[in-house]
Amino acid sequence: MRPFEIGQRSDIGQRSETVRRANLSMIVRELHIRGPLSRSELVALTGLTRSAIRSLIGEFVDAGLATEERAVLQGTPGRPSTLVRLNPDSAVVVALEIAVDSLAAAEVGLGGEVLDLVRVDRPRGHSSVDEIVRDLADLVAGLRAHRPPDEPLIGVGVAIVGVVRRSDGFVSMAPNLGWRDVPLDARLAAALGTTLPIAVANDADLGALAEFRRGAAMGAGDVLFIQGEVGVGGGLIVGGKPLTGAAGYGGEVGHIPVNQNGEACRCGSVGCWETEVGEGALLLRAGHPPGGGRSEVAAVLREAETGSPAALCALDHVGHWLGFGLAGLVNVFNPELVVLGGLFGRIHPFVKRTMEGELDRRALPASRRMIHVVPATLGVDAPLLGAAELAFDPLLEDPAIWLRPRAAFADLATA
Ligand SMILES: [Zn+2]
């Protein structure tokens, strides 16, 4: 055989292997995000042929990642179709979240089933890297104690209220924790005693990812998610893909300068958006202690319901600045949906009119007409669920790797 023929054949072989892997990825993504689907639905969603779907599903079933089962007939004539369902116990991730007021850990199975979840309050003063890493390791040990020791863990995802370099999980700054330059990925690997891949990202970026895959923004292609607590974070989905910036530092909408005569911000600048719309701004204007947290915000909302002028005025201030900042973002990104998470989801009914009025005044009419502003649906767990999604991404990207016969890949300490 002449050399060029060998070359041609191996090219064709490589191409068909690339196509097979891409098709496997398409199928596992649909099943992971939409839940159980019939083969016909998979044909319609992926554009693959019926026989290709049958053969690729066979690979998932043989590897234990999926099962096929007869669907129950619901009064329709004809044979019941077979439903393909991912097996949540066949690939499991650990999700962690470091928020300002709490720490959380969860185990999530393939397909998005939350197998176990624990969230604990964290006093705001208790925020050294050592303390938090140790507390997270304790949470994980607690979770693992309830789970099968040979569980096929495939990765760890971490959401943190900070600015993160995606490539190596390096936290450049987390102003609300007082952190700078923390190699969180490496610190967690050591504390958890694991060689599993650990992916770290900003909490609002992951909240956006979770709302996009499983919450208020399902089916939308261009989404702006903003989340308020002490700080204000944002996550953008552009053309169906998360926008991260060159290193992962993108989406820091809370630090858009909006008021040159404004307050000093924790990031070192002055007049950032979060100094006008964050929890501190709301509480201070309503006459409550600015570090008071969620319970004080709830108190402000109760006062607003009874008509307290100070509470209503504070909410009006936040609503005005929310609309002001959103108008700029809407003009730049032309999203179809704005999802309000955290504090902003809770105060939405109180600030809706003022905020929408500012949008009417300031956003370009063409973009303004398109957008809906809605509260998030996944609540406080959105960033944690997004961390699980982040940890699943390598499998969704190239599931072929997980179809090979494998030894148990769990190595997280069980005690
Ligand atoms: Zn700032």
Residues whose N, C-alpha, C, O or C-beta is under 5 A from the ligand:
A	BS01	ZN	G254 H255 C265 R266 C267 S269 C272
